[in-house]
Amino acid sequence: MLESGALKKSWGWKGLVRLGHRLGAWAHVHWKALTVIAWVCLCAWFLIERWNAIHWLALNDTDDNMRFLQVRDWLAGQGWYDLRQHRLDPPNGANIHWSRIVDLPLAALMLFFRAFMDVGQADRLGAGLAPLLPLLPAMLALGFVMRRLVGGNSWCIAIFAPLSAGMALSMFMPMRVDHHGWQLAMTLVALAGLADHRAARGGLVAGIASAISVAIGMEMIVYLAATGGVIALRWVADARQVCRMQTYALGLAGGVGFGFLVFASHDNRAPVCDALSPVWLSILAVAGAGMVLLSLLPLRSWQARLTAGGVVALFLAAGAWLVWPQCLSGAYQISPELNRLWLDNIREAKPIYKQSEDVVRPLLALPIPGILVSIVACFLYRREPGRFWPWLTVALLSVFSFVLLFWQTRAAPAAQLLAIPGVAAFAYSCLSALFFTKRTGMRLAALAGVVLVAGVFGAYELTLSFDKAKPGTRRQIVRSASAKCRTLPALEPLNRLPPATIFTMVDLGPRILAVTHHSAIAGPYHRNEKAILDIHHAFDGPPEGFRLIARARGASYLLICPNFPEGTVYQARSPKGFYAQMAKGKVPAWLSPVDLGEGLPYKLYRIER
């Protein structure tokens, strides 16, 4: 009886509390290993959940198809520095502005799996696993940031918080092989460097992460500029942060130099504005040199440091304006006509206030509370520099990413991820108060906070549940057409025809290249303005105009997918144009239907020349 009573006492509530404290202490020490285990479990879950997409090579969008094709062409013998897609816009090939960095992990996985299975299966499995790789550094970076901002085991909440960031999480899903996941991960790694208490290490990490992101693509350049600005601002306020600025500058300048030498394509050796080229190499190298120079000057007051920093920034801006004036019109350097006909119709390029409500609600569910919490934290820790500056960094980047949403919605994934530290900190505080505070009022308030956080984290799934398009509605018909025309079973019959150039919509071009042996006229890549405009002019203009353009392009077939999203633009813009007439069944005599079997979602015609 005595032993039984002692056992009960040891395993009562107090015993469980002691056990919880021990487990918490153990988790605090081994957080990196536990994060890796969590990542492995998530990878397994996502691979199982998306297995059908992997099996049917259901690459998410045009860029994923083009990236997949780019890697296969490289493995088949295309040059390391040749990133042109030679089956797009033949015979010269389409100028693609990417680099090879993101090709490396996908190519490595493809080669690895090819040793154990046929090429088709190996490449599909590689495409399924590759996008999950950057999720690990993203989770580790979030965990690291939370340990610096809040402490304890708050990292546990942060590493799983991306599951509630729908748009951001989609960039890490199987088959999302393009570069967005890696760039988001590097942004979070840079944030971790900014939050690091070890100034030299933190600056170096932030600089290298920024350089990798720039070498991948210019999409995150505004965030990287903000990162450099925060580091400079911290040095202005506290001269002891000079080591952080020095190592950041060296990491950034050295990283972009290495990235340019090793990864810049032949086309990116020209002074272009949309990729790591001589333009951005010189700007970022001078920026790094300017930071190092500032760190060596005897500037003893914050006013002197601010003035000197402003002078260097003005010198850099003036130099860029004088040496590279062509970039002042924008990184894409496209004509007003292409902007009006094509870019203005891209959904993610539109500001948030032009999006539908079912997009806006889940998109803002994390950024708004994340910003509010980070601002409150800045106020609470205003007299603790070790906490204040990391929180101020999170607040500034969160506000910056939120403001960018009013320029383009494509800023949403970064806005969601940068808001996670604030929301996770609030969730951790509420849970701690709920379980470890004895006051009833505090517990009730904490419970209300937990419910609120649950609503924030569940906003994406709740919106999916309530805002599904009803069958038969116009939106659902368009979505269905887009999905059906891209499927592998639908497009594989095209391989029965001899290789030829197929005239189709811009957004179908990369998919046709990825799953067939045919060529296409254009894809949604801004450097190939003439090809994109030719497609728009052909579909907007009269039938004879289409025929002339198709002949000049050497197209043998026309493929039309009824109700395809891009096609609805042509119909609305040019109701008397060639595409609109085809949609109404008015087929010219010089188009001959090609029968590839029953049940195909598209219509294929042979163009008689």
N, C-alpha and C positions, 0 to 999 in steps of 0.2 A: 504493500500500500504506500509506503514511504517513497519507494522508487517511482511508482506511478504518479504520485503527487509532484515529485521533483521533475519528472518528464513533462507533465502538464504545464508546470510553471515555466520550464525552459522553452517550451514551444507555444506559450501563450502569446498574447499581443506584443508584449515587450520583447519576447524572443524573436518574433517575426520582424519587429522594428530593427533589432540588432542585426539580424540576417540581411535585412534590406540595406542597412548602412554598410555592411561588409561587401555586399554585391555592388553597391554604388561606388565604393572606394576602389574595388577591383576594376569596374568598368571605366572609372575615371583614368586609371593608369593605362589600361589596354584599349583605349578608344579607337586607335587606328586599326588594330586587328579586328575589332568588332565592326567597324565601318566596312572593312573589306568583306567580312562575312555577310553583312547586310547587303552589300552590292552583289555578291555572288548569288544570294537568294533572289534578289530582284531580277537579276539577269535570267535566272532559270525560269522565274514566273513569266517574264515578258516574252521569252522565247517560246514557252508553251502557249501563252495566250495568242501570240502572233504567228503560230506555226503555219497556218493556212496562207498567210501573206508571204511567208518565206518560201513555202512550197510552190506557190504560183508566181513568184518573182514580182510581187505587188509593190514595186518601188513607189514611194509616196508622191513625188511630183517630178516635174521636168528636170530639175537640177539633180535629183537622185538618179534618174535614168542616165543623165549625161555623165555624172561622176562614175557610175558603174561601168558605162561604156568606155570612159577614159582610162580606167584602170585595166580593163580587159585589153584595150588596144596597146597599152604600154607593155603588158605581159606578153602580148603577141609580137612585140618587136618595135613599136613606135618609139621614137627618140625621147630621152628624158626631158629635154628642153623643148620638145615639139608638142604643144598642147592644142594644136588645131584639130578640129573634128573634120576629117576629110570626107566623110559621107554626108555632111551637112553643108549646104551651099556649094555643091560641086561646080567646077572641078577644083577651085582654089581652096575650099575648106573654110569652116567657120572659125573665126578668131575667138577663142575662149580665154577669159581674163584670169583664170585660176592659177594655182601653183600645185606642186606635187606633194606638199606636206601631208595632206589628208589622204592622198593615195597610198601612202606607205603602210598604215595598219591594215587597210582593206586588202591591199595586194599581198601582204604577209599572210593574212588569214586564208585568202584564196589559195595561195601556194601550199600552205600547210594542209588544208583539207583535200587538195588535189592528190596528195600522196596516199589518201585512203579511199577516195571515191571518184566517180566520174566528174568531169569538168563542170557540167551544168549544176549538179548537186553541190559541189564544193563552192562554186561562186555564189550560189544562193545562200548557203549557210554562212559564208563569209560576210555577205551583205546583211544577214540577220544579226550577226554578232558584233560587227565593227562599230555601229552607232552606240552600243552600250559601253564601249571602252571609255569615252570621255566622261561618262556619268561617275566613274570612280574619282577622278581628281575633283570633280564638282562637289561630290559628297564630302570628300576629305577637306576641301577648302571651306565649305559651310561649317563643318564640325570645328575646324581650327578657329574660324572667326567667332563662333559662339563661345568657345573656351576663353577667348580673349575678352569678349564683351560682357559675358554673364558669369562664366565659370560653372562649376559643378558638372552635372551631366546634361546640361542644356543642349549639348551637341546631339543627343539622341533624337530630339525633336527636329532639329535642323536638317539632319541627313535624310529624314523621310518626308520633309516638307515639300520637296519638288513633286511628290505624288499629287499634291493639290494644285500645282501650277500647270494647268492643262496645256497651254501653248508652249511653255518652256519644256515640259516633259516630252512633248511630241517630237522635239528635236533630238532626243536620245533613244527613240523607239527603234526596234528592229526594222531594217530596210531604209532608214533615214540616213543614207550613207553620205550625204553632202556635208559641208564643213561647219554648219551652224552649231552643232553640239560641241565641237572642239573650241569654237570661238567663245561660246558661253562659258565653258569650263575655264578657259584662260582668263576671262573677265573675273570669275570668282577667285581664281588663284591670285590674280593681281590684287583683289580686295583683301585676301588673306595676308599678302605681303604688306599692305597698308596697315593692317591691324596688328601685325607682329610687333611685340615689345622689343625684339632685337632689331635695332634700326638697320644695321648693315645687311643682315640676312633678309629682312623684309624688303628693303629697297631693291636688292638683287633679284629676288623672286618676282617682284612686281615688274621690274624692267624686262626680265627674260620672258615672262608671260605676255607682256605687251608686245614684245618683238615677235613672238610666235604667232600671236593673233594677227598682227599686221602682215606677216609673211603668208599667212593663210588667205587673207582677204581684207579689204578695207571696210567691211560692214561695221566693225566695232571701233573705228578710229575715233569717233566722238567720245566714247567711254574711255579710251586710252588717253586722249587729251585731257579729260577730266581727272584721270588718275595722276598724270604728271602735274596738273594744276594743284591737286590736293597735297602732293608731296612738296611742291614748292611753297605752298601756303604754310605748311607745317614748319618748314625751315624758316620762313619769315617770322613766324611766331616764336620759334624756339631754335636758337642757333645750334643746340646740341643735337638736332636732327640732321646735321650736315652729312653724317655717314649714310643715312638713308637716301639722301638726294644723290650723293656721289655714286653709290653702288647702283641706284636706279638708272642714272645716266649712262654708266658704263654697260650695264646689262642691256639697256634699250639700244644704244648705239652699236655695241658689238653684236647684239642679236640680229638687228635688221641688216647689218653688213654681211653677216654669215648667211642669213636668209636670202638676201639678194644674190650672192655668189652661187649658192648651192641650188636654190629653188626657183629663181625667176626664169620664166620661159623666154624663148627667143623674142616673142612679141612684146614681152614686158621689159625688154632691155631698151625699148624706145621710151621717150618721155611722156608716158601715158599717166592719167590721173586716177585711174580706178583700180590700181594694183600696186604692189611694191615694185617700184621702178626707180630710175634715177631721180625722179621728182621727190618721192617720199623718202628715199634713201638719204638724199642731201638734206632735206628738211629735218628729219629725225636725228641724223648725225650731228647737224649744227645745234639742234636743241640739246642733245646730250653734252656736246662740248661746251655750250653756254652754261649748263648747270654745273659742270665741273669747274669752269672758270669762276662762277659765282661763289662756289664753295671755298675757293682759294683766296678770295679777296678778304681783307680785314674789315668786315662790316659788323660793327659792334651793336648797333641798335636795330630794332625791327623796322624803323622808318628807312634806314639806309638799305637794309636788305630788300624791302618792298620797292624802293626806288630803283635799285640796281636790277632787280628781277623784271620790273616793268620795262626798263631800257632794253634788256636782252630780248624780251618778248616782242617789243616793237621792232627791233632789228631783225628778228627772225621773220616776222610777218611782212616787213618791207622787202626783205630779200626774196621771200617766196613769191611775193606779188611781182617783183621786177624780173626774176629769173624764169618763173613758170606762170606767165599771165594766162595761158590757155586753160588753166585749172580754175580760174575765177568763175567761169560759167557753169561749174559743176563737175563732179567726178566722172559722170557718164559721158559728157560732151556729146549729147544727142541733139538733133534738130528739133525745133518747136513742133514740126509736123509729126515726128515720131512720138514725141511726148504726148501730143494731143490724141493721136490715133491709138497708141499702144500703152504707154506707161501710165497714163491717167486712168486706164481701165483695170489696172492690176490692183486687186483688193488690198493686199498688204502695204501697198504704196500710198494708200489713202489715210488721212488722219482719223483718229478715233471717233470724232463727232460725225463722221460720215458712215460709220459702221452700224449694223443692226443691233438692236437692244440685246439679243441673245448672245452676241459677241462681246458687247461692252461689259455686261454684268460680271461674268466670270473673270474677264480680263482684269478688272479693277478690284476684284475682291481681295487680293493680296497687296497691291501697291499702296492703296489709300491707308489701311490700318498700319502697314509697315512704316510708312512715312510718319504718321502721327506718333507711333511708339518711339521711333528713333529721335524725333524732335524732343519729346518729353524726356527721353534718356539723356540727351545732351544737356538739358536744363538741370536734371537731377545730379549729373556728374560734372557740372561745370567747374568744380573746384578740385577735381581729380584728373590731372592731365593724362594719366595712364588709361583711364576709361573714356574721358571726354573726347580725345582725338579719334580713336577708333569709331566711336558712336557718331561723331561729326562727319567722318568719312562716309559711313553708311548712309547718314541722312542726306548729305550732299549728292551722292551718287543715286540714291533713291529718288530724290526730287528731280534730278537731272533726267533720269530715265523716264519719269512720269511726264515731264514737259515734252520730251521727244515724241510721246504718243500723239501729241497734237500736230506733229509733223507727218509721221508715218506710223502705222500700226505695227510695222515689222519690229519696232522697239519693244513690243510687249513681252517677249520671252525674257529679255534682260531685266525689264522692269519688275517682272514677277520674281525672278531669282534674287535680285538685289533687295527686295522687300522681305525676304524670308528671315533675316536676322531679327528685324523688329517684331514680326509676328511670333516667331519662335521664342523670343525673350518674354513677350507678354504671356504666351502659353505656359512657359516654364514657371514664371512668377505665380500665375494662377494655380497651377498644380501644386507648387510648393506650399502656398498658403492653404489650399484645400486639405492637404494631408498632414501638414506639420504645424498649423496654427490652431490654438485651442479656443480662440474667441469665436463665438457663433456668428457674429456680424461679418467678420472677416471671411469666414468659411462660405457664407451665403454669397458674398460679393465675389469670392473666388469661383464659386460654382457658376455664377452668372457669366463670369469671364470665360470659363471653360466652354460653356454653351456657345458663347459668341465666337470663340476661336474655332469650335467645331463647325459653325456655320460658314466661317471664312474658308476653312480648309475644304469644306464640302461644297462650296459654291459651284465649282466646275461640274461635278457630277449631278448636282441638283438641276443646273441649267440644262444639261444634256437630257435629263429625264422629262422636264416640263416643256422644252422648246423644240422637240423633234418635229420636223416638217411632216405634215400629214400626207399619206399616200394620195397621189392624184393632184396635189398642188403643183403649181408651176416650179417652185423651188425644188421640190422632190423629184420632179421629172428631169430637171436640168442636172441635179446631182447624180441621178441614176444613169443618165446618158454618159456623163463624164466617166463614171466608174466602169460601165460596161465596155465602152470603146477602148479602154486601156488594158483590158485583161489579156493575159497570155493566151487562153483558148480562143479569144476573138481575133487576135492579131496573127497567131501562128499560121493560119491558112494562107496568109500572104506569101509565105516562104515557098508555096507551090509554084509561084511565078518566078521567072528569071529575074535576077537583080536589075532593078530599074530605079528611076527617080520618081517618087510619089509626091504629088502636089497636095498638101493638106494644110490644116490650120497650124499656126505657130506652136501652140501648146501640145500638139500631137507629134510633132517632128521628133523630139528626143526619144519618146517611147517607141516609135516605129524603128528607130535606129537600134535601140537596145534589144529588141526581141525579134527582129527580122534582118535579112541581109540587104534590104533596100536602102536607098538614100532619100533624103528629104531636102526641102528648100531652105527652111529656117527653123530656129528654136528661139526661145525668149532670151537672147543674149545681145545686149545693147551695142556691142561693137560691130554687129552685122546688120547695120541699119538698112542698107539697100535691100537685102533679102527680106527683112520683116516688112518693109514698106511695099515691096512687090506683092507679097501675099495680101496685105490690106487693100492695095489698089485693085488687085485682081478680083477679090471677093466683093468689094464695094462698087466696082465699075460694071459696065455692060458685058454681056457674054463674049463678044468679040475681043474686048480688052483683056479678059481672062485668057482667051486662047493665044493671043499674041505674047503675053507674059509667060504662059506655060511653055510655049514653043521656044522662047528665048532662054528659058531655064532648063530646057531639055527634059521636061517632065513627060513621062509616058502614061501615068495614071493620076486620077483625081480620087481622093478618099474624103468622103463627107460623113460626119457623125451627126445625125439629127438631134437637135436640142443640146448639143455640146455648148458649154458656157461661152466660149469664144464666138461661136456661131451666132448666139443671141445678140452679141454686140453688132455684128454685121447686119443682121436683120433689122435691129432697131435704128441703126445709123443710116442704112441705105436700103429702104424697103423696096426699091426698084432695081437694086443691084443684082449681080450674078448669083451671089449666095442666097439671097432672099428668094430669087426665082427658083433656084434648085430646091429650096426648102418647100416651095409650093408645088413641086412636081413638074416644073417647066424645064425639061432637059433638052439642050440643043442637039441637033442631028449629028454633030461631030463628037458626041460622047456616047460610047457604047458600053452598056452594063456588063460587068464581069461577074460571072456566077462562081462563087467559091463555096457554095453550100447554103443550107437553110439555117435560119436563126441568128445570123450575124447582125450585130447592132449598127453597123455602118453600111454605106453604099460605096461601091468601087466602080469606077468608069475608066475605060481606055480612051485616051485622048487621041483622036485621029488628026494627024498633022496635014 
